[in-house]
């Protein structure tokens, strides 16, 4: 089957399939007599495996390792679990980081009047105004109209 059909059946865009070939995640496809890439059902199964892995947030390198383990009949499930456990830890760290970002943005937006005044604590924070200073040392923000 051509790349369009492999894409449709696997749910992986053709451009992404070409990228996976380029980075070595999948081997280059064989070529049909007309020069088009030629895929079989096994290739589609691999593409589905990759798609599911990527949807779970595994990196290309992690997917490559998982593919190697999937293809290896002598693998141990402990090796697979180690990759998944490490990935869980990375996700948990990212959740903590995102929660901190969310909390900061909620705090900044609650401090912003959101009216026609030019003073804006959100912009002040982004500009780093007052970082490392206590409240008495922070400069007063002046509007351009003053």
Backbone as CSV, one residue per row, in Angstrom:
resi,resn,N_x,N_y,N_z,CA_x,CA_y,CA_z,C_x,C_y,C_z
1,UNK,0.846,-1.180,0.000,0.000,0.000,0.000,0.890,1.242,0.000
2,UNK,0.370,2.332,-0.541,1.157,3.560,-0.590,1.066,4.290,0.748
3,UNK,1.813,5.380,0.860,1.882,6.111,2.125,0.525,6.701,2.511
4,UNK,-0.264,7.088,1.537,-1.591,7.631,1.825,-2.485,6.604,2.492
5,UNK,-2.469,5.386,1.974,-3.271,4.317,2.567,-2.737,3.912,3.935
6,UNK,-1.414,3.829,4.065,-0.810,3.493,5.361,-1.166,4.567,6.386
7,UNK,-1.179,5.804,5.949,-1.542,6.918,6.817,-2.993,6.791,7.266
8,UNK,-3.875,6.536,6.327,-5.304,6.435,6.628,-5.583,5.285,7.601
9,UNK,-4.983,4.137,7.377,-5.238,2.955,8.201,-4.608,3.101,9.589
10,UNK,-3.409,3.674,9.648,-2.701,3.795,10.932,-3.126,5.021,11.731
11,UNK,-3.641,6.034,11.042,-3.981,7.284,11.713,-2.788,8.207,11.891
12,UNK,-1.678,7.881,11.268,-0.462,8.698,11.350,-0.339,9.488,10.045
13,UNK,-0.250,10.815,10.120,-0.133,11.606,8.891,1.091,11.200,8.060
14,UNK,0.951,11.293,6.744,2.033,10.909,5.836,3.317,11.680,6.142
15,UNK,3.183,12.953,6.440,4.353,13.768,6.763,5.072,13.217,7.997
16,UNK,4.307,12.752,8.977,4.881,12.191,10.194,5.559,10.851,9.896
17,UNK,4.968,10.065,9.016,5.590,8.795,8.618,6.960,9.074,7.989
18,UNK,7.022,10.060,7.125,8.310,10.424,6.507,9.315,10.874,7.574
19,UNK,8.836,11.634,8.560,9.701,12.073,9.661,10.222,10.866,10.439
20,UNK,9.354,9.908,10.755,9.788,8.723,11.490,10.851,7.952,10.710
21,UNK,10.730,7.923,9.399,11.772,7.301,8.573,13.069,8.098,8.685
22,UNK,12.951,9.409,8.592,14.122,10.288,8.610,14.910,10.157,9.908
23,UNK,14.226,10.049,11.041,14.915,9.959,12.334,15.262,8.522,12.707
24,UNK,14.904,7.568,11.863,15.278,6.179,12.098,14.355,5.410,13.032
25,UNK,13.201,5.966,13.316,12.244,5.264,14.175,11.652,4.070,13.441
26,UNK,11.455,4.226,12.150,11.050,3.109,11.299,12.047,3.037,10.144
27,UNK,12.261,1.847,9.609,13.188,1.745,8.474,12.566,2.376,7.229
28,UNK,13.399,2.802,6.299,12.846,3.349,5.058,11.943,2.311,4.390
29,UNK,10.836,2.786,3.881,9.886,1.880,3.223,10.478,1.361,1.929
30,UNK,10.030,0.170,1.573,10.390,-0.346,0.255,9.730,0.529,-0.805
31,UNK,10.162,0.345,-2.014,9.602,1.145,-3.101,8.900,0.239,-4.104
32,UNK,7.739,0.688,-4.518,6.996,-0.020,-5.561,7.645,0.285,-6.907
33,UNK,7.193,-0.390,-7.940,7.752,-0.197,-9.282,7.620,1.256,-9.743
34,UNK,6.595,1.925,-9.273,6.395,3.326,-9.673,7.227,4.301,-8.844
35,UNK,8.017,3.788,-7.884,8.878,4.625,-7.066,8.243,5.101,-5.774
36,UNK,6.960,4.834,-5.597,6.271,5.248,-4.372,6.651,4.341,-3.215
37,UNK,6.609,4.908,-2.009,6.824,4.104,-0.809,5.766,2.999,-0.771
38,UNK,6.194,1.827,-0.299,5.294,0.678,-0.267,5.287,0.088,1.144
39,UNK,4.113,0.061,1.774,3.970,-0.422,3.141,3.099,-1.666,3.173
40,UNK,3.324,-2.493,4.190,2.461,-3.656,4.390,1.770,-3.543,5.741
41,UNK,0.980,-4.519,6.086,0.186,-4.460,7.315,1.080,-4.428,8.555
42,UNK,2.233,-5.069,8.504,3.175,-5.042,9.635,3.668,-3.611,9.867
43,UNK,3.938,-2.889,8.790,4.355,-1.483,8.916,3.249,-0.647,9.570
44,UNK,2.014,-0.930,9.209,0.876,-0.214,9.789,0.777,-0.517,11.288
45,UNK,1.011,-1.760,11.681,0.992,-2.123,13.098,2.058,-1.345,13.870
46,UNK,3.242,-1.224,13.277,4.323,-0.467,13.910,3.922,1.003,14.030
47,UNK,3.333,1.549,12.988,2.898,2.947,13.024,1.833,3.167,14.100
48,UNK,0.929,2.218,14.264,-0.086,2.325,15.322,0.565,2.280,16.701
49,UNK,1.556,1.400,16.860,2.300,1.300,18.119,2.963,2.642,18.433
50,UNK,3.609,3.209,17.435,4.293,4.494,17.610,3.276,5.584,17.954
51,UNK,2.165,5.601,17.230,1.152,6.633,17.470,0.645,6.555,18.906
52,UNK,0.326,5.364,19.381,-0.182,5.209,20.748,0.881,5.639,21.757
53,UNK,2.118,5.253,21.519,3.211,5.625,22.414,3.405,7.138,22.461
54,UNK,3.384,7.767,21.302,3.554,9.221,21.232,2.370,9.936,21.887
55,UNK,1.154,9.383,21.721,-0.019,9.980,22.363,0.080,9.912,23.885
56,UNK,0.809,8.941,24.393,1.038,8.839,25.833,2.213,9.707,26.280
57,UNK,2.819,10.418,25.335,3.862,11.380,25.674,5.279,10.852,25.662
58,UNK,5.476,9.615,25.220,6.839,9.092,25.153,7.616,9.843,24.074
59,UNK,8.894,10.114,24.362,9.762,10.780,23.394,10.086,9.816,22.255
60,UNK,10.625,10.347,21.178,11.025,9.504,20.051,12.048,8.462,20.508
61,UNK,12.979,8.884,21.360,13.993,7.947,21.870,13.344,6.850,22.709
62,UNK,12.406,7.229,23.567,11.715,6.231,24.386,10.896,5.280,23.511
63,UNK,10.247,5.824,22.483,9.479,4.983,21.568,10.411,3.993,20.864
64,UNK,11.567,4.463,20.473,12.545,3.577,19.840,12.917,2.426,20.773
65,UNK,13.158,2.757,22.041,13.476,1.711,23.023,12.307,0.754,23.216
66,UNK,11.099,1.298,23.283,9.912,0.454,23.430,9.712,-0.447,22.209
67,UNK,9.958,0.099,21.023,9.861,-0.716,19.806,10.858,-1.873,19.837
68,UNK,12.080,-1.577,20.258,13.094,-2.635,20.369,12.628,-3.728,21.322
69,UNK,12.054,-3.314,22.442,11.567,-4.298,23.417,10.367,-5.065,22.868
70,UNK,9.479,-4.374,22.169,8.294,-5.004,21.585,8.687,-6.087,20.582
71,UNK,9.725,-5.811,19.823,10.192,-6.751,18.797,11.018,-7.897,19.370
72,UNK,11.509,-7.728,20.601,12.404,-8.698,21.222,11.593,-9.693,22.057
73,UNK,11.481,-10.901,21.573,10.743,-11.937,22.297,11.399,-12.345,23.603
74,UNK,12.656,-11.985,23.799,13.377,-12.346,25.029,13.444,-11.183,26.014
75,UNK,12.656,-10.163,25.777,12.648,-8.999,26.665,12.118,-9.404,28.039
76,UNK,12.390,-8.544,28.993,11.764,-8.719,30.305,10.772,-7.581,30.488
77,UNK,9.677,-7.879,31.136,8.698,-6.821,31.369,9.264,-5.758,32.303
78,UNK,10.267,-6.134,33.093,10.914,-5.164,33.986,11.556,-4.030,33.183
79,UNK,12.117,-4.348,32.020,12.718,-3.316,31.172,11.658,-2.350,30.644
80,UNK,10.523,-2.912,30.263,9.434,-2.079,29.760,8.887,-1.205,30.893
81,UNK,8.702,-1.827,32.052,8.171,-1.094,33.199,9.105,0.040,33.613
82,UNK,10.399,-0.179,33.511,11.371,0.861,33.882,11.206,2.097,33.000
83,UNK,10.986,1.889,31.723,10.776,3.020,30.809,9.477,3.746,31.170
84,UNK,8.422,2.968,31.407,7.128,3.573,31.741,7.194,4.303,33.090
85,UNK,7.872,3.728,34.063,7.994,4.347,35.378,8.769,5.655,35.301
86,UNK,9.831,5.657,34.534,10.600,6.880,34.336,9.735,7.953,33.674
87,UNK,8.932,7.539,32.721,8.048,8.475,32.025,6.998,9.041,32.982
88,UNK,6.476,8.212,33.852,5.515,8.679,34.860,6.157,9.769,35.714
89,UNK,7.385,9.546,36.125,8.098,10.527,36.947,8.248,11.853,36.203
90,UNK,8.565,11.785,34.913,8.696,13.000,34.107,7.353,13.734,34.007
91,UNK,6.287,12.980,33.844,4.951,13.583,33.756,4.583,14.246,35.077
92,UNK,4.859,13.570,36.184,4.558,14.147,37.494,5.327,15.443,37.721
93,UNK,6.596,15.468,37.313,7.392,16.701,37.417,6.779,17.819,36.567
94,UNK,6.340,17.468,35.377,5.737,18.453,34.477,4.423,18.983,35.063
95,UNK,3.641,18.096,35.693,2.386,18.522,36.318,2.672,19.530,37.429
96,UNK,3.689,19.273,38.238,4.070,20.206,39.307,4.471,21.548,38.711
97,UNK,5.263,21.504,37.647,5.693,22.735,36.984,4.497,23.494,36.410
98,UNK,3.587,22.784,35.758,2.406,23.429,35.185,1.489,23.988,36.270
99,UNK,1.369,23.281,37.401,0.543,23.783,38.505,1.126,25.076,39.060
100,UNK,2.457,25.147,39.140,3.110,26.364,39.604,2.855,27.525,38.641
101,UNK,2.935,27.246,37.362,2.660,28.274,36.349,1.210,28.748,36.471
102,UNK,0.300,27.799,36.613,-1.112,28.134,36.748,-1.360,28.992,37.982
103,UNK,-0.777,28.588,39.102,-0.949,29.362,40.344,-0.418,30.781,40.189
104,UNK,0.747,30.932,39.572,1.337,32.254,39.363,0.442,33.118,38.485
105,UNK,-0.038,32.538,37.385,-0.898,33.311,36.489,-2.220,33.677,37.155
106,UNK,-2.782,32.780,37.930,-4.018,33.106,38.653,-3.784,34.247,39.633
107,UNK,-2.660,34.187,40.331,-2.331,35.251,41.280,-2.142,36.582,40.554
108,UNK,-1.400,36.574,39.470,-1.164,37.816,38.730,-2.455,38.393,38.174
109,UNK,-3.308,37.537,37.623,-4.555,38.059,37.061,-5.493,38.569,38.146
110,UNK,-5.413,37.985,39.338,-6.258,38.489,40.424,-5.754,39.844,40.930
111,UNK,-4.467,40.137,40.749,-3.892,41.414,41.175,-4.083,42.511,40.131
112,UNK,-4.436,42.119,38.922,-4.589,43.091,37.837,-6.014,43.634,37.845
113,UNK,-6.135,44.954,37.789,-7.457,45.588,37.802,-8.234,45.293,36.520
114,UNK,-7.530,45.130,35.424,-8.198,44.840,34.161,-9.099,45.962,33.685
115,UNK,-8.690,47.185,33.984,-9.497,48.342,33.585,-8.703,49.218,32.623
116,UNK,-9.021,50.485,32.571,-8.354,51.371,31.616,-7.077,51.998,32.160
117,UNK,-6.684,51.611,33.372,-5.413,52.107,33.923,-4.236,51.376,33.260
118,UNK,-3.115,52.057,33.108,-1.963,51.418,32.466,-1.173,50.496,33.405
119,UNK,-1.308,50.687,34.712,-0.558,49.853,35.659,-1.010,48.413,35.519
120,UNK,-0.036,47.508,35.421,-0.388,46.104,35.228,0.630,45.205,35.919
121,UNK,0.237,44.523,36.977,1.164,43.633,37.672,1.607,42.446,36.816
122,UNK,0.817,42.093,35.848,1.209,40.983,34.964,2.439,41.391,34.163
123,UNK,2.382,42.579,33.550,3.519,43.068,32.765,4.720,43.341,33.659
124,UNK,4.458,43.880,34.862,5.558,44.131,35.796,6.284,42.823,36.116
125,UNK,5.526,41.784,36.366,6.129,40.488,36.683,6.924,39.948,35.496
126,UNK,6.356,40.050,34.303,7.059,39.562,33.107,8.355,40.334,32.877
127,UNK,8.341,41.619,33.223,9.533,42.450,33.059,10.524,42.276,34.200
128,UNK,10.098,41.555,35.247,10.996,41.335,36.382,11.112,42.538,37.282
129,UNK,10.176,43.475,37.189,10.223,44.669,38.030,10.009,44.258,39.476
130,UNK,10.970,44.644,40.310,10.850,44.388,41.737,11.359,43.036,42.185
131,UNK,11.915,42.239,41.292,12.447,40.944,41.717,13.611,41.150,42.674
132,UNK,13.601,40.413,43.748,14.671,40.484,44.727,14.563,41.676,45.666
133,UNK,13.479,42.415,45.595,13.283,43.572,46.461,12.091,43.308,47.370
134,UNK,12.125,43.921,48.547,10.927,43.834,49.380,9.961,44.917,48.924
135,UNK,8.775,44.941,49.485,7.722,45.862,49.041,8.148,47.324,49.089
136,UNK,8.940,47.711,50.097,9.352,49.110,50.235,10.340,49.524,49.148
137,UNK,11.125,48.544,48.660,12.150,48.855,47.670,11.621,48.848,46.236
138,UNK,10.476,48.232,46.002,9.968,48.114,44.638,9.611,49.484,44.089
139,UNK,10.011,49.763,42.854,9.676,51.056,42.265,8.186,51.138,41.967
140,UNK,7.672,52.337,42.071,6.281,52.567,41.712,6.214,52.648,40.195
141,UNK,5.289,51.925,39.618,5.147,51.942,38.168,4.348,53.167,37.777
142,UNK,4.894,53.924,36.845,4.208,55.128,36.376,3.663,54.868,34.990
143,UNK,2.560,55.444,34.738,1.994,55.322,33.395,2.699,56.314,32.480
144,UNK,2.604,56.116,31.199,3.211,57.036,30.244,2.552,58.392,30.269
145,UNK,1.309,58.428,30.723,0.571,59.689,30.757,1.084,60.594,31.882
146,UNK,1.775,60.034,32.886,2.252,60.838,34.022,3.527,61.557,33.702
